[in-house]
Amino acid sequence: MANQAVKNALFVWEGKNKSGKIVKGMQNAPSEAVIRALLRRQGINPTTIKKQNNRASK
């Protein structure tokens, strides 16, 4: 299992920063939980996180 590569997916997110302003973005990560943790470390409270399909990349 140590040689298995972790596949990242593209997530589109929306949340509120500390001042209450709505912020949006995209981020590659292995899971939604990782995105949520990254955003919280940046002071953003995520409201929606959606995984994007990568059909166009084939």
N, C-alpha and C positions, 0 to 999 in steps of 0.2 A: 504494500500500500504506500510505502514511502515514495515510490517512483510515479505514482498517479498524479497527473497534472490537475490542478483545480481549474475548472472552466469558469471564467467570468461571464456574466451576462450584463447587458445594458439595462439600467433602471432609470426611469423618468420619475422625478419626485417633486413634491410641492410641500411647503411648510411655512412656518412663521418664525422670524428671528426674534431676538430679545425685545426689540422695540415694537413688535406686533406687525411688522411689514411682511407681506406675502412674498416669498422667494421661491424660485423654481430652478431646476437644473437636471443634468443627466450625469450618471456616474457608472463606471464599470465596477462590479463586485461579484463575489461568488454567491451571495445571498441577500435577501431583503434585510435580514437581521444585521448584516455588516453595514449596509447603507444607513439603517436607522442609527446605529452606534456612531458612525462617522459624522452624521449630521448633528447628533446631540452633542458631540465633542466640539462642534463648531458653533454651538449656541442656537441651533435651528431645531424647532419642534416639528417633526414631519407629520403632515396630515394625510398625504397620499403617496404611495410608492407603487409604481407599476413596472413590471418586467416587460421589456420590448421584445418583439419577435425579430429574429435576424434573418428573415427570408431573403432580403435584398443582398446579403453578403455572399450568397452562393455563386 
